[in-house]
């Protein structure tokens, strides 16, 4: 009975290029991730760090919460903003979102 059944041999295996293709695909995803996500975020963080370092008395700024004010005092971690005539508020430096052009706040 066994003599009547011919042995079944497997055809050729998977092509050897599949591993290289997967590595190229993975490298492509890493490059896309770098240019679309990591690099722009690092650039924004660097710009914000420079903005925080450039704060000085008299600079007009807006905070992340939308409060507009003129810098009246700068410490290591905090900045004092004059938001109205005689009214000052203390904020963390990191909460400063942007520097406004000179003369934006005319009432202070």
C-alpha positions in Angstrom: 0.0 0.0 0.0 2.8 2.4 0.9 4.5 1.6 -2.4 1.5 2.9 -4.3 1.6 6.4 -2.7 4.3 8.7 -4.1 6.1 10.9 -1.6 5.1 14.6 -1.5 7.9 17.1 -1.5 7.5 20.7 -0.6 8.0 23.4 -3.2 10.6 26.1 -2.8 10.3 28.1 0.5 9.5 31.8 0.9 11.8 34.1 -1.1 14.8 35.4 0.8 13.9 39.0 -0.1 11.0 39.1 2.3 13.3 39.9 5.3 15.0 42.7 3.5 11.7 44.1 2.3 10.4 44.2 5.9 13.6 46.0 7.1 13.2 48.6 4.3 9.6 49.1 5.2 10.4 49.5 8.9 13.2 52.0 8.0 10.7 53.9 5.8 8.3 54.2 8.8 11.1 55.5 11.0 12.0 58.2 8.5 8.4 59.3 8.1 8.0 59.4 11.9 11.1 61.5 12.2 10.2 64.1 9.6 6.5 64.3 10.4 6.4 64.1 14.2 9.7 64.2 16.1 11.6 66.9 14.2 8.8 69.6 14.1 8.1 69.0 17.8 11.8 69.4 18.7 11.9 72.6 16.7 8.9 74.0 18.5 10.4 73.1 21.9 13.7 74.8 21.0 11.8 77.9 19.9 9.8 78.0 23.2 13.0 77.5 25.2 14.6 80.5 23.4 11.4 82.5 24.0 11.5 81.8 27.7 15.2 82.7 27.9 14.6 86.0 26.2 12.0 87.3 28.7 12.9 90.6 30.2 11.2 93.5 32.0 8.8 95.4 29.8 8.2 92.5 27.3 4.5 92.1 26.4 3.4 88.5 26.4 0.4 86.2 26.3 0.1 83.1 28.5 -1.2 79.7 27.5 -4.5 80.6 29.3 -4.9 83.7 27.2 -3.9 86.3 29.8 -2.2 89.3 28.3 0.3 91.3 30.3 3.6 93.1 30.5 6.5 91.5 32.3 7.4 93.4 35.5 9.7 90.9 37.2 11.6 87.8 36.1 12.8 85.0 38.4 14.4 81.7 37.7 11.1 79.8 37.4 8.4 82.5 37.6 7.5 85.7 35.8 5.4 88.5 37.2 2.9 90.0 34.7 1.2 93.4 35.1 -2.2 92.6 33.6 -3.8 96.0 34.5 -2.8 99.2 36.1 -1.4 98.2 39.6 -2.5 94.5 39.2 0.3 91.9 39.0 0.0 88.1 38.6 2.6 85.5 39.1 3.0 82.8 36.4 5.4 80.0 35.7 7.8 80.9 32.8 6.7 77.8 30.9 3.1 79.1 30.7 4.2 82.0 28.5 3.0 81.1 25.0 4.1 84.0 22.9 5.7 87.5 22.9 3.5 90.3 21.5 4.8 93.2 19.4 5.7 96.3 21.4 2.7 98.7 21.9 0.0 95.9 21.8 -1.0 96.7 25.4 -1.7 100.4 25.5 -3.7 100.5 28.7 -0.9 99.2 30.9 
